[in-house]
Amino acid sequence: MTPTIALLLIITFLLSTVGLLLLIWSIATNQFSHGAKAARTIFSEGEEGHGEDPAQNIAMPIQGKDDARQEALTNRLAADHSSRPAVLAWIASAMVWLVIGSLYGLTSSIKMHFPEFLADSQWLTFGRVRPMHLNAVAYGWASMAGIGVALFLMPRLFKTPLAGTRFAVAGAFIWNLGMLLGLVAINLGLSDGEEWLEFPWQVDLLFVVGGALCAIPLLKTAANRTVDHLYVSSWYLMAALVWFPFLFFIANVPGLFPGASGATVNWWFAHNVLGLWVTPIGIGIAYYMIPKILGRPIISYQLSLLGFWSLALFYSQVGIHHLIGGPIPTWLVTLSIVHSVMMSVPVITVAINHHGTMWGHFGRLKDSPTLRFVWIGALMYTVSSLQGSMEALRSVNVITHFTHYTVGHAHLGMYAFLSFILFGAIYFIMPRLTDWEWPWRRMISLHFWLVAVGILIYVVSLSVGGWLQGVALLDAETPFLDIVKMTLPYLEARSLGGALMTLGHLVFVVHFVAMLMRKGKASNNPTLFRATTGETSQ
């Protein structure tokens, strides 16, 4: 066993031990016994049974005595407006990186089947454009939007105004500086050369500082909370904000993991970014948004906590299955495969809650932009996670490894799951921060269909083409060039899907800017997919 693997296992064991101790603490303090009462903590008095959708006039959903109703409204408005500067700073920045990352992604996709495209520019070679796309969407769009949504939800979950907003705003500025310097470094060829870890370690320090500044208001707000029980979304969001700094710092320590052994740490980090950063953010948002839009609590609060703790206990070693057949001990790969299969436990518990809560209310998907985006994202979490568990099996991995199939799977999780949930959350949040409704319903509908059709084409083409590619690679009689030619139609379809998604992102960002500029007409009604009775079409 190399020192790298030993250190990695020690760190993973310590993280799992801390998770186990917290699980024991939660059982000892009867966190699992709250049940239906705890599931209702996100609702104010008289609000349950009345869905909250994006709308300027938010008084209508809350029923009951005038005093209690007015107090609930006042507290919720204070919580929402307290986070406005910080949330807008993070989400507006995420919008910029979404467009930049999408353009780089489309460029790298075209180069896969048309290598002469922009081939004369050293700044736009595939080896530079592709990691710029990855880092722009992972750390720019997804991370910044996720933090922005968390900053909005925490005051609501803790039922107290956000404290220390200026720290979060300063953190957004420093994070953006890190993004800019990191992408410039990659474009100049100054990359660390490891996937998900391309930024030079000197630039990584800016992310550490920016993330730490953002954690200050969250901790201060948690200390000022007025609720006794922390709703499950709080667990997911706070865990993500605790796990990520540890993962990021350990993986980026310069010179600690040299040579081939660094691959183990590379994929330990890369997959844990998905499982212990991206996944908790997405699940935590969905656990809040779905009940809020429907006006009904989740069907099983105990299952929600079981899903959280099983994620904490099982996910830490999942990433090593990307190194099946690599220069690492077989037992370590087997351990990763076992963890990957055990991930079906949190996935199934989350699926029961998300989709079970929706049961009987699927008609709302015709109207609510937030619900449609968030529920489809939750559905894609179920699909992509179960697919990932299957992909970790050696009999499947021998076909899918080193093929386009893996790229399709990654986008099913990172985009169809997380980005869809972030889209829905932003549609919910912005009217509450700006006191203005989304101007044009047709742009919301256009955004949805562009990204939905785009990701469908993208994932299906790469899954089918990647599987055929993997089968052909196992045939020693098939020339490699013939396999490359066979994949070209699927790569062209991938670019078509990517172009549709990029166009959808441009529509989304233009609509976002129009809302900030208060375009359209003032409205007291939510901007839904379909006009309601007495409401003119927009």
Secondary structure as UniProt FT lines:
FT   HELIX           3..28
FT   TURN            29..30
FT   HELIX           31..33
FT   HELIX           36..39
FT   TURN            40..42
FT   TURN            45..49
FT   TURN            60..61
FT   HELIX           66..82
FT   HELIX           84..113
FT   TURN            115..120
FT   HELIX           122..124
FT   HELIX           126..135
FT   HELIX           136..142
FT   HELIX           143..158
FT   HELIX           165..187
FT   TURN            188..189
FT   TURN            195..196
FT   HELIX           201..223
FT   HELIX           232..252
FT   TURN            254..255
FT   HELIX           259..261
FT   HELIX           262..273
FT   HELIX           274..278
FT   HELIX           279..294
FT   HELIX           301..314
FT   HELIX           315..323
FT   TURN            324..325
FT   HELIX           330..342
FT   HELIX           344..358
FT   TURN            359..360
FT   HELIX           362..366
FT   HELIX           369..391
FT   HELIX           394..400
FT   TURN            401..402
FT   HELIX           404..411
FT   HELIX           412..419
FT   HELIX           420..434
FT   HELIX           441..473
FT   TURN            476..477
FT   HELIX           480..516
FT   TURN            517..518
FT   TURN            533..534
//
